[in-house]
């Protein structure tokens, strides 16, 4: 079962506040930006950059993922370490 509408709105509001504090300045957002995606019980945070070969394409690199475990009433957070594990 996915997040309820109230939980979705709460997550979107918290994510918007989080990203507003951490997004790069507006003048470089076409070169580097941060975005998020809600999918079921999960929230994904990713970095958006132009593709290194084709500058007209954007690539999304995952940064972190948080999944809500309803049975334990907790969030599990996953992130990519520097050794890519």
Secondary structure, DSSP 4 states (H G I P E B T S, - for coil): ----HHHHHHHHHHHHHHHHHHSPPGGGTTTSEEEEEEETTEEEEEEEEE-SS-TTSEEEEEEEEEEEETTTTEEEEEE--TT--
